[in-house]
């Protein structure tokens, strides 16, 4: 697989036949294989091709596909990363019925809002890279 310049674990390739069988109730084999070819051509997947095969024999998501599917890492900038954390905390505060949990979340939300965006974004990215093995 080609390196994207980022230090992250390579994506695991998926067997095309397994993908075809998984979505076979909704789409025929040729349609699925053509869709995978188009995604590969547009830079979303890395395909392994074999001479004489109907299409790719396996595909692996490229970094931009992983960004879309996982929501991380993004090139959206520090403000977007911090906004995502603050929004997640706001949602957790709104959805908890436990008063103690709500208080803890509100304290965390207040502290996160007081920390500089670059410091907080750097911490989030560091944790994210650790989690995904980067």
N, C-alpha and C positions, 0 to 999 in steps of 0.2 A: 504494500500500500504506500501511496505517496504521503509524504509529510506535509502538513499544512503550515509548518512554522510554529505551531503551538506544541507545548509539551503536555500531551494528553495520551491516555491509553488508546491504542488503535481500536477501531470499531470491529466487532466480530462479524464476519460475513455470514449471510443467511443463504441457504440453499434455495434457488429459484423454484424448484419443484415443491418444496415445503410451502413457499409463499403461494404458489398456484393452488395447491390443495387447500390451503387455509381460506382463501377467498373464492374457491371454485363454485360455491353455491350462487354467488352473485355475478361472477364474471367468467368468461371462458378463458382457457389457457392462453390463446393468442393475444387476447386483450391485455391480460396481466403482463405477459412478457413484453409487449409493445410499450406498456406504461413504464415498466422498469427500464427499458432502453431509453425512453424519453427523459426519465429522471436522471439517468446516467449522463446523457448528452447535455443536460442542463446543469450538471455539476452538483446534483443532490446525492447521488450514489456513485460508488466505485464498483464497476462490474468486472467480473472475471469471465472472459469469453473463451470458448473452445470451438475450434474449427468444426463445422458441420452441425453445431447445435442450433436449435431454433432461436435462441437468444442467449442472454447471459446465464451462466450456470450457477453463479452466486453473486450476491450484491452486498455491499456494506455501506452504511450511511457515512457521508462525508461530514466534516465539522459543521457546515451550515445547516445540514439536516438535523444533526444532534442539537444544535443551538435552538432550532425551532421546536423540536420535540421535547427537549429537556428544559428549555427556558434558560439555559446557562451553558457555557459562558456567552455573553453577548458583547457586541461592540457598541452598545447603546450609550455608554458613558456612565460616569459615577452617579450623576443625578438619577438616572433611570434605575440603577442598581439599588440605591438607597430608597427611592420611591417604592420600589417593589417590596422591600423589607417593611417599610412603614405601612404600606397598604395591607400586607399580610398580618401585621400586628393589629391594625385597626379591625380587620375582619375577625381575628381570633378574639379580640376584646368584645366585639358585638355578639359573637356566637357562644360565649361561655356563660353558663348560669351560676358557676361557682364564684362566690364573692372574693374568696382568697386568690383564686386563679386570675380573676379580672384585675385585682389590685396589683398582682405581680406583673401581669402583662402591661398594665398602664404605666408602671414604674419603668419597665424595660422600654416601652414606647417613648416615654419622656427622656430617658437617658440616650436612646438612639437618636432622637431628634436634636439633642444638644451636642453630639459629637460631630466633628467636621466631616463633610461628605467624602473627602478623599480618604480619610482615615477609616471611616466605616466601610466604604466601598472596598478598600484594600483588604480589610479584615474578612469581609464576605467572600471576596474572590479567593483569598488564601484558604479559607475553610472549604470552599467549593472544590478547589484544586486538590486538596487533601482527600476529600471524599471520593473523587473520581480517579484518584491515583496520578494526578498530574504533577 
